[in-house]
Amino acid sequence: MSSLRALRLVVAAAAGAATMAGELAAVRLLAPWFGASTVVWTNVIGVVLLALSLGYLWGARLARGERPRRVLARLFLFGGAWYAAAPYLARACAAWFLPEGLALDAAEGVVQWGSLASACVLFLAPLLALGAAAPLVVEWWTREESVHAGTAGGIVLCASTIGSLIGTFGATHWMVPSFGVVATFAGAGLALVACGVATAWTEGRLAAMLALLLPAYALAAPASTGPRPKSGERVLAEVDSTLQRVRVVERQTDGWRFLQVNEAFDSFQSAWRPDPGLLGAGYYYDLFALPLLLAPRDTRFRVGFVGLGAGTAWRVMQGMRPAGVELRGEGAEIDPVVVDLAHRYMDLPTDDAELRVHAGLDGRVFLRHVGGAFDLLVVDAYQNQVEIPPHLATREFWSLCRAKLVDGGWVMANVGSFGLGDPLLAAIARAMAAGLQEEVCLWRVPFSRNAIIVARRAAPVPDPSLVSTGSYELDGRLAAIALPGMQRRVRPGEAEGDGRRDHGVLDDDRAPLEWLGQESLARAAAVLRGEVEP
Amino acid sequence: MLACASMIALAMAPVRQHAAAIERTREGRHAEAWDAASAETDPLLRAQARIWIAWSAGDLFGARRALQESRRAHPRDPLLLEWQLQLCLALRDAEGAREALDALGPVPAAELSRSAVDELEREDERASATAGLARLVSLGVFAGSLLTLVLLVRRPD
């Protein structure tokens, strides 16, 4: 194979690889501000497709010129320089489209449009250039090799698609987790620039091209691209995992630490305080200690965690464990980086003596394969900041939970929601009642926008106002839950009762949690305005 | 004598229920407090007790709802207005907070919260402006791109 032919193949493959790596890394780049929800993915993919379709047509027009190779080199240099600069532009861009310190419940419109606008500003131009590359390479091939356009097109498409494959796997499994988002963009940018320089070399225009590069790469210095911590907080660690950006921040006034995942809003995934035990008003984790406090003495109490996070619920239980009760735990956390940071900064046990941690394991896979039955299952699994994974909310999942509970065992699930009428909460409660074949109780957590769904296998959930746990603080919160408007019961087979759109019982075939999440946020705005009952 | 005692007891009864509700709330006995509040015969005191109980129990939405109901009957009650101001600030409802602030007039409690209401309104405006800008940029880019696509398709040369 001639060196020119090889160069053309490499150039086509580089365009494909950079497109896919850019698309995947783009979501990761925007995630610290806008999350990585389906909405954000859709917006990024939409912008990529728009840019490519425009680029193809533009490239077709450019291919009619006298020197398509020179144009191609310029496009690669432009695209590469933009890619390398994108992480540095992202913070400024996000500041335009996302006000700092925005509350989660006010975020709906901003996430949707802000992520779309940011994707347009940051990625439309370089991807347009990459889209225009393909017709130019085809033209170059056709002119040099004197072959049919279809032959050249087929070869170039093949090389480009193989490049896309390499970019897809390389970005997700190697570049982002190993080197981070900034380095992924810099690497893709450098590859494009190298292709541009090589192409220009064949035209004898190297010096001019190199001069063009210098300003762009003067920018390339390692930096954090995520949102800054709030005033009074400092970042202890920040890591890009395969799934998300994870960081631990410490509040300087009291030493509390919070694990945040892609967080630009006023929220966190796990909390840690220097002493184990109850966290206080507004923290739903405290309610998970209830079954432990009601357990008979001189027994072993086994708790399972689906979505362990950094082990906040475990730490609450450790601090509240009554004398005479032996506490054992086993849990799954899908992101190993979260577990690693929890070991280092949030006192998650590193041995298996009391708590066995399955890092990198999906909650449902864990539950399917874990041996023995539990006295309590805590389900607290979230993805992309605000989304509950659909397969951890369906009737079949709750049925699996039932199979893993002892008689009288408890299952408690955390659902972020805005009142008992929240459509997401109601749908999950109905699926839970159907799967467990038990009545479930919805408890709003005082001073919080969370609710806990509680059920027991073959036993009733006690009236919270009649429970005495021995903890004055927890009893006070349970007494608050006993108020009208703070709790509700859902029986198996109960239909949606208030005339809202009925999505049926969530099951593995159909669980439209994205829709329900959108409905929940839209309803939250109305609740906050006092237009509908919480 | 008996009739007089009965009249005094009747007159005192609403106050006792309201006070009992407040006292039980302080003790953390929210369900009993709610029952006591429900037995209160004075509508304004009943409403105030319910708002207080719900708020103390961490049910801010419930407190807000009770407040809205009672304000319909007592739109100028200063205590309700002050609670609305504080509750709306807690729920980040700038409009409700501004309404209460304006209705309260220049009293010290309102003046203390004025800057918080101003800040909340500024945040709302900023959120609204950035969302508007994002919408404008997105729609502009998509419309411009589609127009370019159409032009390129129609006039390839």
Interface residues (C-beta under 8 A of the other chain):
Chain A: L50 A51 S53 L54 L57 W58 A60 R61 R64 W96 F97 L98 P99 G101 L102 A103 D105 A106 G109 V110 W113 G114 L116 A117 S118 C120 V121 L124 A281 G282 F418 G419 R444 V445 P446 F447 S448 S465 Y472 D475 G476 R477 A479 A480 A482 L483 P484 G485 M486 V527 L528 R529 G530 E533 P534
Chain B: G28 R29 H30 A31 W34 I53 A54 S56 A57 G58 D59 L60 F61 G62 R64 R65 Q68 L91 R92 D93 E95 G96 E123 R126 A127 T130 A131 L133 A134 R135 V137 S138 V141 F142 S145 T148 L149 L152 V153 P156 D157
